[in-house]
């Protein structure tokens, strides 16, 4: 894990996790990268755009 990344525990329903896993697979991303992208999109919709680089999509 990169030094500038912060880890946290996420507890999601099995249905939500399955949907995120399917979306990640379709986009050829790790679940972690997909969750970060979904969070960034949600933040942008609320006017809280994150200015740093997008996450790497090749995380395992």
C-alpha positions as CSV (number, residue, x, y, z in Angstrom):
1,X,0.0,0.0,0.0
2,X,1.3,3.4,-0.9
3,X,2.3,5.8,1.9
4,X,-0.2,8.4,0.9
5,X,-3.2,6.0,1.1
6,X,-5.3,5.7,4.2
7,X,-6.9,2.3,4.9
8,X,-10.3,1.9,6.5
9,X,-12.8,-0.9,7.2
10,X,-15.9,-0.9,5.2
11,X,-18.9,-3.0,6.0
12,X,-21.4,-3.2,3.2
13,X,-24.4,-5.4,2.5
14,X,-23.7,-8.5,0.4
15,X,-25.9,-7.1,-2.4
16,X,-24.0,-3.8,-2.6
17,X,-20.7,-5.5,-2.5
18,X,-21.7,-7.9,-5.2
19,X,-22.8,-5.0,-7.4
20,X,-19.5,-3.2,-6.8
21,X,-17.6,-6.4,-7.6
22,X,-19.5,-6.8,-10.9
23,X,-18.9,-3.2,-11.8
24,X,-15.2,-3.4,-11.0
25,X,-14.9,-6.6,-13.1
26,X,-16.7,-4.9,-16.0
27,X,-14.4,-1.9,-15.8
28,X,-11.2,-4.1,-15.3
29,X,-10.5,-2.5,-11.9
30,X,-9.9,-3.8,-8.4
31,X,-12.8,-3.4,-6.0
32,X,-10.7,-0.9,-4.0
33,X,-10.1,1.3,-7.1
34,X,-13.8,1.0,-8.1
35,X,-15.0,2.1,-4.6
36,X,-12.6,5.1,-4.7
37,X,-13.9,6.1,-8.2
38,X,-17.5,5.8,-7.0
39,X,-16.7,7.9,-4.0
40,X,-15.0,10.6,-6.1
41,X,-18.1,10.6,-8.5
42,X,-20.4,11.0,-5.5
43,X,-18.3,13.8,-4.1
44,X,-18.2,15.6,-7.4
45,X,-22.0,15.4,-7.7
46,X,-22.1,17.2,-4.3
47,X,-19.7,19.8,-5.3
48,X,-16.7,18.4,-3.4
49,X,-14.3,17.6,-6.3
50,X,-11.1,15.9,-5.3
51,X,-8.1,17.6,-7.0
52,X,-5.4,15.0,-6.7
53,X,-4.7,12.2,-9.2
54,X,-7.2,9.5,-9.9
55,X,-6.5,6.1,-8.3
56,X,-4.4,3.5,-10.0
57,X,-6.6,0.9,-11.7
58,X,-4.2,-1.9,-11.6
59,X,-4.4,-2.6,-7.8
60,X,-5.0,-6.2,-7.0
